[in-house]
Amino acid sequence: MVFVVISAPVFGTRTPAQLLEALRVRAPGPDGKPDADRIKAFTTQYPETTRQAAWLNARPVPASYAGVDYWAVHAYTLTNAKGDATVAKLKFVSADKAGLSDDELKAKPESFYADELKERLAKGPARFDLVAILAEPGDPTADPTATWPEESRKTETLGTLAITGIEPDATCDARTFDPVAELPEGVAGPADDPMFAIRSPAYAVSVSRRTN
């Protein structure tokens, strides 16, 4: 079972072509710096590409990998044993959320996330509740940059994720982690979301480059 999750409720671009262009406009120029005018023109043309950064910038930097919530930003269809289907977004809710002030962040070493997680897991599992945010009529399913207002949505807790250890890099690098092909029975990704559809071939390229 594979869910690709990030620490924001929205993705940074709406389509694969938009993602490629976002990378291009941020590429360093001859002076080694991105062209600010190109970036501004791009975000003006595609304002939805600013939503993720705005959401993250409005919140403190997490104190731990285990101290922040994670979202599977696509809309999934969950089907139970009776055949009843429900469209939902999935969220892993941390049991121990904490943030850092600017001064606290400056005092941390570059490796503090990895170091903190290793120390934390030596004491016990890091736990997250898997929560389904249930769709209402009109909620967009084809645009991962669009938010569903969680405060006004019904939710269901589906289970608990307990992380007990850290796998070696070689173990992770050898896997594709395909969120399209490796979904569990009863869970289907969106048929109308181009960013979801592109993940399978993109991750196949990624694993081939890591292992060759």
Helices and strands as residue ranges (DSSP letters): H 16-25, H 36-45, G 47-50, H 51-57, E 61-62, G 65-67, E 70-79, E 85-94, E 99-100, H 102-106, H 112-123, E 126-134, G 150-152, E 155-163, H 169-173, E 187-188, H 194-197, H 199-211
